[in-house]
């Protein structure tokens, strides 16, 4: 039984699509903690409760890490298996993917390690064809059928059971962390459907990755587990601290980067991030990474498929191509954001958005039709990035490692390559084939893979330039014959970071994530150069990241901390009521009846009402929330004897004199906020915006000499900022 049970159920809670009152929630938590501390000195039971209350936050982080890590491992395994299912099946067991199927085979050669008798393509199974055009046609058809089936199941499940499971979820997570309430967005049905459909969508071959949705999955886990802990279930601000930590967990399992995950939460998504949340985020991300490592979904003892280790140092002159990759990443990011938002706006404003199932099916059909002929678009994005990051060694049989030695022998011959040295490798036919296939693949793959492809192409060009012109002054000092001086895989990694940074505008967290992927400190400077260049170029073309652009497109009430307010307007220019508007709806501390208050509630849609001394003397007393008022009146009618429509409503501390025959009064001072935030009519809007950002306010009352003149809400500020930026003020209205 909770020692701090509320007197009236529902008081202090919020309605859907409303913003929480951060100041009120933090005040409630301080009062709660103070009461627990005082009671802990009175009895052993209360002391044990105090200890368990202090420990509950760490226990919750442990559970979030375990649950998110387990789900991420399951998603990785299922997505890998279903991606391979489009091409064939393992005779030893349907549950084996292509790689695992051939691991156990004794008939697999090193050069053709992906071919074994136990793995059969659909053409071999259905028509018994092992070569010729018939094999290609049947496999092409089955690939498209499986892709359509997976995509169709995904969109149908989302439409039928959890519409909130669509998209990456990060724009909505940012909005929720800023204090906005979207009921069901982090619920159990959203978690179940998101997990299933994420596997289906990734396996269908659509141009998307699972990294963003894993943040949504982790936040769903956190929200569900919060319901088992009283202090997080009943306090929206405390719950958002947990969701900030869950965001770090999502990135930790997506990229295998616990520290990068914590920095991502701090830099990109969190609105309120105290020091305690930093420690707990780190602990939860660590637990999640350990859980994923224990599951070992890829069989390589790594957290992600594309973990790499580079051993060749980079040269100072290579900063020039690294900066060029940063410029490309910024240009690509700005272009991608504009194209994506234009398409989404088209879907919103035309009949195209009325047929989402048909849209997904058509896009999947086109993607599968174009992807199958090219080897690099046929594989999953994680496998593609792993292939692009790879540093070619003696044992690699990939086309990207299709070099020839100086004597003309192919690099597939291990002995010949070893004899001539890895540095003396000229591009062979396989590498040229891979290069033009990658150039074609640039057209329809996720941002991180686009950057990795661009980086690999540039890296190979630099490598061949250095090998063929090693006698030039620019290469002579650091690229001697027979030396492995250029690492194309490093260029791919830098390009991936640049494009991801151009789209998301991440900097510090992005560099740390990439550093954790490679395990090499010496590559931090190239990553920093590319990430900063990418951000500068992208910011020059548009200030918003992809997340902020979608927040604005969807009309979420999000007050961006990075956006500066430079206009010289005053509070009186923004407050309501304006000239010609109806008078401000207020309550008086005495003199109103239950019927009058209920009529005011029915006639308005406001989230709360200022309380003044009287209509004739509008001196401010406090502020009361609409939901608290409704619940208190319903409770009074139901449980308080004698309450009728003519019963007076009192917000006063002392009862005024009343007639003995008068009905009993309904006392509501307990739900009254006696210290609402106020500004004067002459307060600059620059300061008002800063107050709203830093304190997370829902509304602020405008007074002059103690008299209430108006009110400014978060929505009023967003409308005003949109108007000052020459945007449609009504675009921020959430629908």
C-alpha positions, 0 to 999 in steps of 0.5 A, spaced: 500 500 500 502 506 498 504 511 503 502 517 499 496 515 496 492 521 493 485 523 496 482 523 490 483 519 484 485 522 478 487 529 481 494 531 478 493 527 472 493 530 465 488 529 459 491 526 452 494 531 447 496 536 453 503 538 456 505 537 463 506 542 468 514 541 469 514 545 475 508 542 479 511 535 477 517 536 480 514 540 486 510 534 487 516 529 487 520 533 492 514 533 497 513 526 496 521 525 498 520 529 504 514 526 507 518 519 505 524 521 509 520 524 515 516 518 516 523 513 515 525 516 522 519 513 525 518 506 524 522 500 521 517 499 516 517 506 513 525 506 513 525 499 509 520 503 504 525 509 504 530 504 502 526 501 496 524 507 494 531 510 493 533 503 490 527 502 485 530 507 480 536 503 479 532 496 479 528 499 473 534 501 469 536 494 470 529 491 467 529 496 461 536 494 459 535 487 460 528 487 456 531 492 451 537 488 449 533 481 449 528 484 444 534 487 440 537 481 440 531 477 437 529 483 432 536 482 429 536 474 429 529 474 426 531 480 421 537 476 418 533 470 418 527 473 414 532 477 409 535 470 407 528 467 407 527 471 400 533 468 397 532 460 399 531 456 405 536 451 409 535 444 408 538 442 415 533 446 419 528 452 417 530 456 422 537 457 420 539 463 416 544 462 410 550 464 414 549 459 419 546 454 415 553 453 411 557 454 417 556 447 419 557 444 412 564 440 411 563 441 403 564 449 403 570 452 400 573 458 403 573 462 396 565 460 396 563 460 403 556 462 402 555 456 397 553 449 400 549 443 399 544 444 405 542 451 402 537 451 396 535 457 393 527 457 391 528 455 384 532 449 386 527 447 391 521 449 386 523 447 379 529 443 380 533 448 376 541 449 379 543 454 373 541 458 367 536 463 366 530 459 369 534 459 376 534 467 375 527 468 373 524 464 379 529 467 384 527 474 382 519 472 382 520 469 389 524 475 392 519 480 390 513 475 392 516 475 399 518 482 399 511 484 398 508 479 403 513 482 409 511 489 407 503 487 406 503 484 413 507 490 416 502 495 414 496 491 415 498 490 422 500 497 424 493 499 421 489 494 424 492 494 431 497 500 433 497 506 428 502 509 433 507 504 431 509 507 424 515 511 422 522 511 426 518 514 432 524 519 434 520 526 433 514 523 437 519 521 443 523 528 443 516 531 443 514 526 449 520 528 453 519 535 452 512 534 456 507 533 451 502 527 452 500 522 447 496 516 450 498 509 447 504 512 443 508 508 448 503 502 450 504 495 450 500 494 443 505 499 440 511 495 443 508 488 440 506 491 433 513 495 433 517 489 434 514 485 429 513 490 424 520 492 424 522 485 423 518 485 417 519 492 414 527 491 414 526 484 411 522 486 406 528 490 403 525 497 404 530 503 404 530 503 411 534 501 418 532 499 424 536 504 428 531 509 429 525 504 431 529 501 436 529 507 440 522 507 440 522 500 442 526 501 448 522 507 450 516 503 450 519 498 454 521 503 459 514 506 459 511 499 461 515 498 466 514 504 469 507 502 471 510 497 476 513 503 480 509 508 484 513 514 483 514 513 476 507 511 475 504 517 478 509 523 476 510 525 469 516 528 470 520 522 473 517 518 468 520 522 462 527 522 466 526 514 465 524 515 458 531 519 457 535 513 459 531 509 455 533 513 449 540 512 450 538 504 451 535 504 444 542 507 441 546 502 445 543 496 442 542 499 435 549 501 434 553 497 440 555 504 443 553 505 450 557 511 451 554 514 444 547 512 446 548 516 453 550 522 449 545 521 443 540 522 449 543 528 452 545 532 445 539 530 441 532 528 444 532 529 452 529 536 454 530 535 462 537 531 463 539 532 470 546 528 473 542 523 476 539 521 469 546 521 466 548 515 471 542 511 470 542 512 463 549 509 463 548 503 467 541 502 463 545 502 456 551 498 459 546 492 461 542 493 454 549 492 451 551 486 455 545 483 454 545 483 447 552 481 447 550 475 451 545 473 446 550 474 440 545 475 434 550 475 429 555 470 431 561 474 431 561 476 439 560 483 437 553 488 438 552 490 431 554 486 424 558 492 422 563 492 427 570 493 424 577 494 426 582 498 422 590 498 423 593 503 418 594 510 420 591 516 416 595 521 414 594 529 415 593 530 407 587 525 407 583 530 411 582 533 405 578 527 402 575 527 409 572 534 409 570 533 402 565 527 405 563 532 410 561 537 405 557 531 401 554 529 407 551 536 409 549 537 402 545 530 402 542 531 409 539 538 406 537 534 400 534 528 404 530 532 409 527 537 404 525 531 399 522 527 405 518 533 408 515 534 401 513 527 400 510 527 407 506 534 406 504 531 399 501 525 403 498 529 408 495 534 403 492 529 397 488 523 396 495 519 396 495 519 404 488 515 404 491 509 401 497 507 405 497 500 404 497 501 396 502 506 397 507 501 401 505 495 396 507 499 390 513 502 393 515 495 395 514 492 389 518 498 385 524 497 390 524 489 390 524 490 382 530 494 382 534 491 388 534 484 386 539 485 380 544 488 384 548 484 389 549 490 394 541 492 394 539 485 395 542 485 402 540 488 408 542 495 410 546 492 416 550 487 411 551 492 406 554 497 411 559 491 414 561 490 407 563 497 406 566 498 412 570 492 411 578 492 411 580 488 405 585 482 408 588 476 405 582 472 407 577 476 404 573 474 398 568 480 397 568 483 390 570 490 394 577 486 395 577 484 388 584 486 387 590 484 382 597 484 384 603 487 380 604 480 377 597 480 374 594 475 379 588 476 382 587 477 389 583 471 390 589 467 390 592 468 397 599 466 396 600 471 390 597 476 394 601 475 400 608 474 396 607 481 393 604 485 399 597 488 400 600 494 398 601 493 391 594 491 389 591 494 383 583 494 382 581 488 378 575 486 374 571 484 380 572 491 384 570 495 378 564 491 377 563 492 385 564 500 384 559 501 378 554 497 382 555 501 388 554 507 384 547 505 382 545 503 389 546 510 391 539 511 389 535 508 394 538 506 400 538 509 407 542 515 409 548 511 413 549 506 407 549 512 402 555 515 406 558 509 406 558 507 399 560 514 397 566 514 402 568 507 399 568 509 392 572 515 394 577 511 398 578 506 392 579 512 388 584 515 393 587 508 394 588 507 386 591 514 385 596 513 391 598 506 388 599 508 381 602 515 382 606 513 388 612 517 386 609 523 386 611 528 391 604 528 395 604 521 396 612 519 396 613 521 404 607 516 406 605 511 401 611 507 399 611 501 394 608 495 397 605 499 403 598 499 405 597 506 406 590 508 404 584 504 408 577 505 403 573 502 409 575 508 413 573 512 408 566 508 408 565 509 415 567 517 415 562 518 409 557 514 413 558 519 419 557 525 415 551 523 411 548 521 418 550 527 421 547 531 415 540 528 416 540 528 424 545 534 425 548 530 431 556 531 432 559 529 439 554 523 440 555 521 432 563 521 433 563 517 439 558 512 436 563 511 430 569 511 435 565 505 439 564 501 432 571 501 430 575 501 437 580 506 434 582 512 438 586 515 432 580 515 427 577 521 432 580 527 428 577 524 421 570 523 424 570 530 427 572 533 421 567 530 417 561 531 422 563 538 423 563 540 416 557 536 415 553 540 420 556 546 418 554 545 410 547 542 412 545 548 417 547 553 411 542 550 407 536 549 413 537 549 420 532 543 422 534 536 423 530 531 420 527 530 427 525 537 428 522 538 421 517 532 422 515 535 429 514 542 425 510 538 419 506 534 424 504 540 429 507 538 435 507 543 441 515 542 441 519 548 443 526 547 440 532 549 445 536 550 439 532 556 435 534 563 437 528 568 438 531 575 436 525 579 435 523 585 440 516 583 442 513 584 448 508 579 453 502 584 451 503 583 444 502 575 445 497 574 451 490 573 450 485 576 450 487 581 444 483 586 442 476 584 440 476 577 443 471 575 449 474 577 456 478 572 459 475 566 463 476 566 470 474 563 477 473 567 483 475 565 490 468 565 492 461 567 490 460 562 484 456 556 485 457 549 482 452 550 476 456 556 474 463 553 474 460 547 471 457 551 465 463 555 464 467 548 463 462 546 458 462 552 454 470 552 454 475 548 452 481 551 456 486 547 460 485 551 466 482 557 469 486 563 473 482 564 480 481 572 482 478 575 488 472 578 484 470 580 477 470 587 480 477 586 483 481 582 478 487 581 483 490 574 482 489 569 487 492 562 483 491 557 477 487 551 477 487 546 472 481 544 468 482 536 469 483 537 477 476 542 477 472 537 473 474 531 478 473 535 484 466 537 482 464 530 480 467 527 487 464 532 491 457 531 488 458 523 489 461 523 496 459 530 499 453 530 502 448 535 501 452 538 495 447 541 489 447 546 483 447 552 488 452 550 493 458 555 493 465 554 490 470 556 495 478 557 494 479 561 500 483 559 506 477 561 511 470 560 510 466 566 509 459 567 513 454 563 510 446 562 512 444 556 516 439 554 510 445 555 505 447 548 502 454 546 504 460 549 500 465 545 496 472 547 498 477 547 492 483 550 495 487 544 495 487 543 488 489 551 487 496 553 484 497 559 489 504 560 486 503 561 478 508 564 474 507 571 472 510 576 468 508 583 466 505 586 460 512 589 459 516 583 459 520 582 453 518 576 449 525 573 449 525 572 456 518 569 456 520 564 451 527 563 455 522 562 461 518 557 458 524 553 455 528 552 461 522 551 466 517 547 461 511 551 463 504 550 460 502 557 461 504 564 464 499 569 467 500 576 465 499 582 470 500 589 471 500 592 478 497 585 481 491 585 476 490 580 471 490 582 464 491 576 460 495 569 459 500 566 455 500 559 453 505 554 450 501 554 444 501 562 443 508 562 443 509 557 438 504 561 434 508 567 435 514 564 433 511 561 427 508 568 425 515 572 426 518 566 421 513 568 416 510 561 417 503 559 418 501 560 425 496 555 425 501 550 422 503 548 430 496 546 431 496 538 433 491 534 429 
